Each structure stands twice: as structure tokens, then as C-alpha cells.
Amino acid sequence: MCPADLYPLFPNPPPTERQIIGARVRSYRKWARRKRLLQFYALVFGRRQVRTPAKRSCQSARSSSVILRKVTSGTENA
């Protein structure tokens, strides 16, 4: 039997503490770079304006339909 045939039987060793710390440092640097880039874009191009709709309902369409159904079902039985 060739050693290559047994390769899938050996699980990957768990990451060492050094690898875990290295991965966290890389992740931190990646997101710090991304944050700096977004701050630069906001400074140069300005922040995006979020428009709210003119008619803003306090309740969703689904909940209002449930309320309407309850009201109309009460009148049908009467």
C-alpha cells in the first residue's frame, strides 16, 4: 500500500497557538485596512444619504393584514 493511499485517513492536526494568533493578526489588519479605506472614501466622496419613504407606516403590511382579518372575521360571525 502506498502512503498516498492512507493520506485521507490522517486528520489535519489542530492549529497551533502561533497559527491562531497569526490568523487573528491578519484578520485585524485586513479589517483595519478596510475601515481606513471606507473612511477615506467617506472623506473624499461624502457619506451616502439614506432616504426614508414619504409614507412611513408604523406597522408592517403583514401585521396590518392580520389585524384586518381579525376585524373582518368578527363581523362575519355577527
C-alpha positions as CSV (number, residue, x, y, z in Angstrom):
1,M,0.0,0.0,0.0
2,C,1.3,3.4,-1.0
3,P,1.5,6.1,1.8
4,A,-0.5,8.4,-0.6
5,D,-3.4,5.9,-0.2
6,L,-3.5,6.4,3.6
7,Y,-3.4,10.2,3.4
8,P,-7.2,10.8,3.7
9,L,-7.2,8.7,6.8
10,F,-4.9,11.1,8.7
11,P,-6.9,14.1,10.0
12,N,-5.4,17.6,9.8
13,P,-3.6,18.4,13.0
14,P,-5.2,21.2,15.1
15,P,-3.8,24.6,14.5
16,T,-1.0,25.7,16.8
17,E,-1.3,28.7,19.1
18,R,1.2,30.5,16.8
19,Q,-1.1,29.9,13.8
20,I,-4.2,31.0,15.6
21,I,-2.5,34.3,16.8
22,G,-1.2,34.8,13.2
23,A,-4.6,34.4,11.7
24,R,-6.1,36.9,14.2
25,V,-3.4,39.4,13.5
26,R,-4.0,39.1,9.7
27,S,-7.8,39.4,10.2
28,Y,-7.3,42.5,12.3
29,R,-5.0,44.1,9.8
30,K,-7.4,43.3,6.9
31,W,-10.4,44.9,8.7
32,A,-8.4,47.9,9.9
33,R,-7.3,48.5,6.2
34,R,-10.9,48.2,5.1
35,K,-12.0,50.6,7.7
36,R,-9.4,53.2,6.7
37,L,-10.4,52.8,3.1
38,L,-14.0,53.4,3.8
39,Q,-13.2,56.4,6.0
40,F,-11.1,57.8,3.1
41,Y,-14.0,57.3,0.6
42,A,-16.4,59.0,3.0
43,L,-14.0,61.9,3.3
44,V,-13.5,62.3,-0.4
45,F,-16.9,61.5,-1.8
46,G,-19.1,62.2,1.2
47,R,-21.4,59.9,3.1
48,R,-24.3,58.3,1.4
49,Q,-27.6,59.8,2.2
50,V,-30.3,57.4,3.3
51,R,-33.8,58.5,2.2
52,T,-36.8,57.4,4.2
53,P,-40.0,56.8,2.4
54,A,-42.6,59.6,2.4
55,K,-45.4,57.4,3.8
56,R,-43.8,55.6,6.7
57,S,-46.1,53.1,8.3
58,C,-45.6,52.1,11.9
59,Q,-46.6,48.5,11.2
60,S,-45.7,46.1,8.5
61,A,-48.1,45.1,5.8
62,R,-48.3,41.6,7.2
63,S,-49.3,42.7,10.7
64,S,-51.9,45.1,9.3
65,S,-53.4,42.4,7.2
66,V,-53.6,40.1,10.2
67,I,-55.4,42.9,12.2
68,L,-57.7,43.5,9.3
69,R,-58.5,39.8,9.0
70,K,-59.3,39.6,12.7
71,V,-61.6,42.6,12.5
72,T,-63.5,41.3,9.4
73,S,-63.8,37.8,10.8
74,G,-65.6,39.2,13.9
75,T,-68.1,41.0,11.6
76,E,-68.8,37.9,9.6
77,N,-69.9,35.9,12.6
78,A,-72.3,38.6,13.8
